Amino acid sequence: MNVPFRSVHPLLSTLLIGAVALAPVANVQASPYRLRSASVLQPVEGEAAAGAEAPADPPAEGPAAEGPAPAPVAAPPPGPPPKKGLGMMITGAVLTGAYALPLIGYGAFIVAAGKQVDDETGVVESGGNIVGGVLLTMGIIGLAVGAPLLGVGAARFSKYQKWKKGQQARFLPAAGRTPFGTITPGFEVRF
């Protein structure tokens, strides 16, 4: 059986990582720790850990003990950009403006004109009412689809614009400390 190395490699690396992770608890009886879950070792209740840590020495005082200030924590990296919603906005605008509203207007006109003819002649002519009703129905369905598309697309596009504005580089004043404790003013660029 000829197995390519690429298909065996992930399996071997997974087994190797598992063996390295469990190596400290190989001798379960001698260890004061028991495996409580796949990733956490906890001390056994009632038993003292053999290698208990001694209390830490109190920190020394004075300028030598201060040392350099810790580096400022950087902001978390930005996530993926939100969806633009431009396609939804364009589709909704076309459905609403070029399809639904003209059909509703023309359908209402046909129904009103048919009603006026019916009132003048006293004869009910259903052809105009049926055509007008079908056009009104199709226009209302188009409006029911186009308006939410337009609204959701506009909301997504607004969110995308806010995210894009936050991604621009900023030139800000900053101050740092050298290992000797000297404060150094300067500038930093944040993306």
N, C-alpha and C positions, 0 to 999 in steps of 0.2 A: 504494500500500500504506500503510495507516494503522497505524503501530505505536505503542502507548501508551508514554508516557514512563517509566512504572514498570518496564517490561520492558527498556528500553534503559539506564536509569540504572545498574544494577549492573555492566553490561558496561563502560560508559564509565568508571566509577570504578575498576574493576579495571585497565583499560588505563592510566589516568592514574597510578595508584599504581605500576605496573610501570615506566612511563617515568621517573618521578621517582626510583625506586630505582636504575635503571640509568644515570641521567644522569652520575654521576661517572666512569663507565668508558666513556663514549661514544667517546673517542679511545683505542682499545685499544693502538695502537702506541706512543703517547707515554707511557702510564701504566706505572709500575713494578709495578703490580698486575695480576693476571690473575684472572678469574672462575673459581674452582675448583668451586663449586657454586652453587646458586641463591641462597644467602644469605651466602656467605663470600668475602671478598676476601683473598687471601694474596699476599705479595711473591713475585716470581719468583726462583727459586733462582739464586744467583750475581750478582744485580744488587742494588746498594744502593738503598734508597729515596731519592728526591731530597729529600723533605721529612722527613728523619730528625729525630726530636725530640732536642733538646739535653738533656743530663743536667739533672735538676731541681736547683734550689738547695737547699742544706741548710736545714732549718726553723730559723727564728729561735727563740731561747730567751728565756724571761722570761714575766711574767704577760700581756703583750699578745699573745704568740704562742699562748697556750693557747686563748683565745676560749671561746665557749660550748660546753658538752659536747654531743655529738651526741644527738639525740632517741632515746629507747629504741625498739628495734624492736618493733612491735606483733605480737602473735600472729597467725598466719594466720587469715583469716576461716573460720568453721566451715563445713563442707560441708553438704550436704543432710542432713536427719535420716534416720537408718536406719529401715527398715521396722518398724512396730509389732509385727506378728505376732499381734495380738489376734484376728483372724478365724481364723487357723490354730489358735490355742490353744482357742478356743471350739468350733470344728468338731471338733477332736481329742478334746476332753473329752466332747462329746455322742456322738460315734461310739464312744468307748471305754466311757464310763459308762452311757449309756442304750441302746446297741445291742449292742456286742460282749460285754460281761461278762454281761448277762442271757441272751443267746442261748447262750453257752458254759455257763453254769450250768444252764439249762433243758435244753439238749441232753445234758449229762452226766447229769442226773437221769433223763431218758427212757432213755438207754442203760443206766444202772445198774438202773432199774426193769425194763426189758425183760430184762436179763440175770438178774435175780432170779426173774422169772416163768419164764424158760426153765429155770433150775435146779430150780425147784419142780415144774414140770409135766413136764419132760423133753421138751417139744415146743418146737421152735425157731420162734418167732414173729418173723418178720423185719420186720414193719411198724413196730414200735417202734424197732428198731435203725436202720432206714433214716431215719425221721423224726429220731431223735436224731443220727444222723451228719450229716444235711443241716444241722440247726441248729448243730451243733458247727463244721462247715465254714464256714457263713456267719458265725458268731461269730469264728472265728479270722481270717477275711479282714477283718472289721470291725476287729479288734484290730490286724492288720498295717497297716491304713491309719490308724486313729485314733491309735495310740501315737506314730508318728513325727510326725504333725501336731501333737500335743500337745507333744512334745519340742522340735521346731523352733520352734513358736510361742512357747513359754516362753523359749527362748534369745534369740529376736529381741526379745521384750518386755523381757527383762532388759537387753539391749544398748541398747534405746531409753530405758529408765529411766536408765541410766548417762549416756547422751548428754544427756538432759533435765536431769539434775542438774548437769551441766557447763555448761549454758546459762544458769544463773541468774546474776543480776547480783551482783557482789562489790564491797564497799566496802573498799578497801585503802589503807594509808598509802603515800605517795609523796614523792619529793623531786625537785626540778628545779633548773635553773640559769638565771639571767637572762643576757642578752647581756653584762652587766658582770661575771659570774662569781659573783654572789651565789647562795647555796643557799637555795631556798625550800621549806620543808616544806608538805605538804598531803595531800590525799586524792584518789584516783582511783576511778572506777567502771568495772569491767570487766564486760562482758556475755558 
